[in-house]
Amino acid sequence: MRNDLILIVGVALILRLFLLLNNLSLPIKYYVDPDAYDYEIAAHNLLQGHGFSGDLEPPYSPDVFRTPTYPIFISGIYAISGNSEAVVIFIQLIFGSVIAGLLYSLLLFLGFSRQKGIIAGLLFAADPLTILNANLLMSETLFSFLIVAALFVLFAYWHSERMRWLLLASFLFGIAALARPIGQFLPLVLLPLFLLAAKTGTAWKAFWRWGVLFLLSSILIYSWAYRNYQVAENFTLSIVGDYNLAYYRGRAVLEEAEGLNCVKR
């Protein structure tokens, strides 16, 4: 198993490093998606003591578009690397490579054969999209790592029934949702798995322990929603969904409301 992990993680890291080395002479490639600038601005403001803000100048109003995990991740690395984007990307490559190893281990936890675990890990390791995303200043790789790590820790809890694994899983699910809000409902979806994993006659015990996972992760997640309510009177993790809806669909709604017949380009 150890050799399998070294092989899978090693292949994943080598493939991701090829793209990083290619991009070192042209760092603008880290910013292919314009959202990267938002994350970086928020990270710089955190480092400079301006709070969690997306403004480039005073008054540095609180940002309610982005969630905090990824900007905090960037700011922490910038603080020790002298604002090096390449170091951020390199750390992401490590996380992205570890995901492949975690997938292999998860399949073994689920009872699949060693060969199937290796295939799953190598397929992820060689996936072009995940290789590309790991080389961008974007939150997808960190989010994916946190979700897969949380699931791995959760299976470790089911295997050992040690409460510390359940608490760690709760924390990981919480900060994953604060990397990308799409993860906020995952603890709710996991309830059937708790019941399936329960032994005969222990369904209520399983439900209570799921409640611990759900409650602790929800406290972490919705404390940020409460923060947004305090600063913008909007109890949500992010208003970026509302913004995108208006930006991408606003024109069509206005055309329909005003009876216009515009030709789509």
Contacts in CASP RR format, 6 or more apart in sequence:
PFRMAT RR
TARGET T0000
AUTHOR 0000-0000-0000
METHOD contacts of the structure
MODEL  1
MRNDLILIVGVALILRLFLLLNNLSLPIKYYVDPDAYDYEIAAHNLLQGH
GFSGDLEPPYSPDVFRTPTYPIFISGIYAISGNSEAVVIFIQLIFGSVIA
GLLYSLLLFLGFSRQKGIIAGLLFAADPLTILNANLLMSETLFSFLIVAA
LFVLFAYWHSERMRWLLLASFLFGIAALARPIGQFLPLVLLPLFLLAAKT
GTAWKAFWRWGVLFLLSSILIYSWAYRNYQVAENFTLSIVGDYNLAYYRG
RAVLEEAEGLNCVKR
1 108 0 8 1.000
1 114 0 8 1.000
4 104 0 8 1.000
4 114 0 8 1.000
4 117 0 8 1.000
4 118 0 8 1.000
5 101 0 8 1.000
5 104 0 8 1.000
5 105 0 8 1.000
7 118 0 8 1.000
8 100 0 8 1.000
8 101 0 8 1.000
8 104 0 8 1.000
8 118 0 8 1.000
8 121 0 8 1.000
8 122 0 8 1.000
8 125 0 8 1.000
9 97 0 8 1.000
9 98 0 8 1.000
9 100 0 8 1.000
9 101 0 8 1.000
9 125 0 8 1.000
10 97 0 8 1.000
10 125 0 8 1.000
11 100 0 8 1.000
11 122 0 8 1.000
11 125 0 8 1.000
11 126 0 8 1.000
12 96 0 8 1.000
12 97 0 8 1.000
12 99 0 8 1.000
12 100 0 8 1.000
12 101 0 8 1.000
12 121 0 8 1.000
12 124 0 8 1.000
12 125 0 8 1.000
12 126 0 8 1.000
13 93 0 8 1.000
13 94 0 8 1.000
13 97 0 8 1.000
15 125 0 8 1.000
15 126 0 8 1.000
15 131 0 8 1.000
16 93 0 8 1.000
16 96 0 8 1.000
16 97 0 8 1.000
16 131 0 8 1.000
16 134 0 8 1.000
16 135 0 8 1.000
17 93 0 8 1.000
19 131 0 8 1.000
19 132 0 8 1.000
19 134 0 8 1.000
19 135 0 8 1.000
20 86 0 8 1.000
20 89 0 8 1.000
20 90 0 8 1.000
20 93 0 8 1.000
20 135 0 8 1.000
23 29 0 8 1.000
23 30 0 8 1.000
23 89 0 8 1.000
23 135 0 8 1.000
24 86 0 8 1.000
27 85 0 8 1.000
27 86 0 8 1.000
29 135 0 8 1.000
30 36 0 8 1.000
30 85 0 8 1.000
30 89 0 8 1.000
30 135 0 8 1.000
30 136 0 8 1.000
30 137 0 8 1.000
31 37 0 8 1.000
31 136 0 8 1.000
31 137 0 8 1.000
32 136 0 8 1.000
33 136 0 8 1.000
33 138 0 8 1.000
35 138 0 8 1.000
36 136 0 8 1.000
36 137 0 8 1.000
36 138 0 8 1.000
38 54 0 8 1.000
38 65 0 8 1.000
38 66 0 8 1.000
39 66 0 8 1.000
39 70 0 8 1.000
39 71 0 8 1.000
39 74 0 8 1.000
39 137 0 8 1.000
39 138 0 8 1.000
39 139 0 8 1.000
40 71 0 8 1.000
40 74 0 8 1.000
40 85 0 8 1.000
40 137 0 8 1.000
41 53 0 8 1.000
41 54 0 8 1.000
41 55 0 8 1.000
41 56 0 8 1.000
42 52 0 8 1.000
42 53 0 8 1.000
42 54 0 8 1.000
42 63 0 8 1.000
42 66 0 8 1.000
42 68 0 8 1.000
42 71 0 8 1.000
43 71 0 8 1.000
43 72 0 8 1.000
43 74 0 8 1.000
43 75 0 8 1.000
43 76 0 8 1.000
43 78 0 8 1.000
44 75 0 8 1.000
44 78 0 8 1.000
44 83 0 8 1.000
45 51 0 8 1.000
45 52 0 8 1.000
45 53 0 8 1.000
45 54 0 8 1.000
45 55 0 8 1.000
45 60 0 8 1.000
46 52 0 8 1.000
46 71 0 8 1.000
46 72 0 8 1.000
46 75 0 8 1.000
47 75 0 8 1.000
47 76 0 8 1.000
47 78 0 8 1.000
47 79 0 8 1.000
50 60 0 8 1.000
51 60 0 8 1.000
51 62 0 8 1.000
52 62 0 8 1.000
52 63 0 8 1.000
52 66 0 8 1.000
52 68 0 8 1.000
52 71 0 8 1.000
53 60 0 8 1.000
53 61 0 8 1.000
53 62 0 8 1.000
53 63 0 8 1.000
54 60 0 8 1.000
54 61 0 8 1.000
54 63 0 8 1.000
54 65 0 8 1.000
54 66 0 8 1.000
55 61 0 8 1.000
55 63 0 8 1.000
62 227 0 8 1.000
62 228 0 8 1.000
62 231 0 8 1.000
62 232 0 8 1.000
64 228 0 8 1.000
64 231 0 8 1.000
64 232 0 8 1.000
64 234 0 8 1.000
64 236 0 8 1.000
64 238 0 8 1.000
64 239 0 8 1.000
65 238 0 8 1.000
65 239 0 8 1.000
65 240 0 8 1.000
65 243 0 8 1.000
66 238 0 8 1.000
66 240 0 8 1.000
67 177 0 8 1.000
67 178 0 8 1.000
67 179 0 8 1.000
67 180 0 8 1.000
67 181 0 8 1.000
67 224 0 8 1.000
67 237 0 8 1.000
67 238 0 8 1.000
68 178 0 8 1.000
68 224 0 8 1.000
69 139 0 8 1.000
69 142 0 8 1.000
69 143 0 8 1.000
69 146 0 8 1.000
69 175 0 8 1.000
69 176 0 8 1.000
69 178 0 8 1.000
69 179 0 8 1.000
70 138 0 8 1.000
70 139 0 8 1.000
70 142 0 8 1.000
70 143 0 8 1.000
70 179 0 8 1.000
73 88 0 8 1.000
73 142 0 8 1.000
74 88 0 8 1.000
74 137 0 8 1.000
77 84 0 8 1.000
77 87 0 8 1.000
77 88 0 8 1.000
77 91 0 8 1.000
78 84 0 8 1.000
78 88 0 8 1.000
81 87 0 8 1.000
81 88 0 8 1.000
85 137 0 8 1.000
88 137 0 8 1.000
89 134 0 8 1.000
89 135 0 8 1.000
89 136 0 8 1.000
89 137 0 8 1.000
92 134 0 8 1.000
92 135 0 8 1.000
92 141 0 8 1.000
92 142 0 8 1.000
93 134 0 8 1.000
93 135 0 8 1.000
95 134 0 8 1.000
95 141 0 8 1.000
95 142 0 8 1.000
95 145 0 8 1.000
96 130 0 8 1.000
96 134 0 8 1.000
96 141 0 8 1.000
96 144 0 8 1.000
96 145 0 8 1.000
97 125 0 8 1.000
98 145 0 8 1.000
99 124 0 8 1.000
99 130 0 8 1.000
99 141 0 8 1.000
99 144 0 8 1.000
99 145 0 8 1.000
99 148 0 8 1.000
100 121 0 8 1.000
100 122 0 8 1.000
100 124 0 8 1.000
100 125 0 8 1.000
101 121 0 8 1.000
102 148 0 8 1.000
102 149 0 8 1.000
102 152 0 8 1.000
103 117 0 8 1.000
103 120 0 8 1.000
103 121 0 8 1.000
103 124 0 8 1.000
103 148 0 8 1.000
104 117 0 8 1.000
104 118 0 8 1.000
104 120 0 8 1.000
104 121 0 8 1.000
105 152 0 8 1.000
106 148 0 8 1.000
106 151 0 8 1.000
106 152 0 8 1.000
106 155 0 8 1.000
107 116 0 8 1.000
107 117 0 8 1.000
107 120 0 8 1.000
108 114 0 8 1.000
108 117 0 8 1.000
109 152 0 8 1.000
109 155 0 8 1.000
109 156 0 8 1.000
109 159 0 8 1.000
110 155 0 8 1.000
112 120 0 8 1.000
124 130 0 8 1.000
130 141 0 8 1.000
130 144 0 8 1.000
133 140 0 8 1.000
133 141 0 8 1.000
134 141 0 8 1.000
139 179 0 8 1.000
139 180 0 8 1.000
140 180 0 8 1.000
142 179 0 8 1.000
143 176 0 8 1.000
143 179 0 8 1.000
143 180 0 8 1.000
143 183 0 8 1.000
146 172 0 8 1.000
146 173 0 8 1.000
146 175 0 8 1.000
146 176 0 8 1.000
146 179 0 8 1.000
147 172 0 8 1.000
147 173 0 8 1.000
147 176 0 8 1.000
147 183 0 8 1.000
147 186 0 8 1.000
149 172 0 8 1.000
150 169 0 8 1.000
150 172 0 8 1.000
150 173 0 8 1.000
150 176 0 8 1.000
151 169 0 8 1.000
153 165 0 8 1.000
153 168 0 8 1.000
153 169 0 8 1.000
153 172 0 8 1.000
154 165 0 8 1.000
154 166 0 8 1.000
154 169 0 8 1.000
154 190 0 8 1.000
154 213 0 8 1.000
156 162 0 8 1.000
156 165 0 8 1.000
157 163 0 8 1.000
157 165 0 8 1.000
157 166 0 8 1.000
157 169 0 8 1.000
158 197 0 8 1.000
166 209 0 8 1.000
166 212 0 8 1.000
166 213 0 8 1.000
167 212 0 8 1.000
167 216 0 8 1.000
169 213 0 8 1.000
170 187 0 8 1.000
170 212 0 8 1.000
170 213 0 8 1.000
170 216 0 8 1.000
170 217 0 8 1.000
170 220 0 8 1.000
171 216 0 8 1.000
171 217 0 8 1.000
171 220 0 8 1.000
173 183 0 8 1.000
173 186 0 8 1.000
173 187 0 8 1.000
173 213 0 8 1.000
173 217 0 8 1.000
174 217 0 8 1.000
174 220 0 8 1.000
174 221 0 8 1.000
175 220 0 8 1.000
176 183 0 8 1.000
176 186 0 8 1.000
177 183 0 8 1.000
177 184 0 8 1.000
177 186 0 8 1.000
177 217 0 8 1.000
177 220 0 8 1.000
177 221 0 8 1.000
177 237 0 8 1.000
178 220 0 8 1.000
178 221 0 8 1.000
178 224 0 8 1.000
178 237 0 8 1.000
181 237 0 8 1.000
181 238 0 8 1.000
184 221 0 8 1.000
184 237 0 8 1.000
187 213 0 8 1.000
187 214 0 8 1.000
187 217 0 8 1.000
187 218 0 8 1.000
188 214 0 8 1.000
190 210 0 8 1.000
190 213 0 8 1.000
191 207 0 8 1.000
191 210 0 8 1.000
191 214 0 8 1.000
194 206 0 8 1.000
194 207 0 8 1.000
194 209 0 8 1.000
194 210 0 8 1.000
194 213 0 8 1.000
195 203 0 8 1.000
195 206 0 8 1.000
195 207 0 8 1.000
195 210 0 8 1.000
197 206 0 8 1.000
198 205 0 8 1.000
198 206 0 8 1.000
221 237 0 8 1.000
224 237 0 8 1.000
225 235 0 8 1.000
225 236 0 8 1.000
225 237 0 8 1.000
226 235 0 8 1.000
228 234 0 8 1.000
228 235 0 8 1.000
228 236 0 8 1.000
228 237 0 8 1.000
228 238 0 8 1.000
228 239 0 8 1.000
229 235 0 8 1.000
232 239 0 8 1.000
254 260 0 8 1.000
255 261 0 8 1.000
255 262 0 8 1.000
END
